[in-house]
Amino acid sequence: MEIKVEVPEDLKFLENVSGLEWNLLVSKILKENLKKLSQLKENLSHSRLTEKDVEELTDKINTSLSKRYN
């Protein structure tokens, strides 16, 4: 799978960092965040929350993570 990522302006200085492996960096960040989401969903599956509650919470987390890394 290939994903296109746009680097925010405030991180453009990283283009000049030699030896920076963008594929490894982005892959690691994605893997860590997807693992956290998976763990959260697993934890929530044992809760009394409804599926709708879980979806709303997941949306909030996704939005929060998006804001953090954008």
Stockholm file with secondary structure:
# STOCKHOLM 1.0

chainA/1-70         MEIKVEVPEDLKFLENVSGLEWNLLVSKILKENLKKLSQLKENLSHSRLTEKDVEELTDKINTSLSKRYN
#=GR chainA/1-70 SS CCCCCCCCGGGGGGGGCTTCCHHHHHHHHHHHHHHHHHHHHHHHHTSSCCHHHHHHHHHHHHHHHHHHHC
#=GC SS_cons        CCCCCCCCGGGGGGGGCTTCCHHHHHHHHHHHHHHHHHHHHHHHHTSSCCHHHHHHHHHHHHHHHHHHHC
//
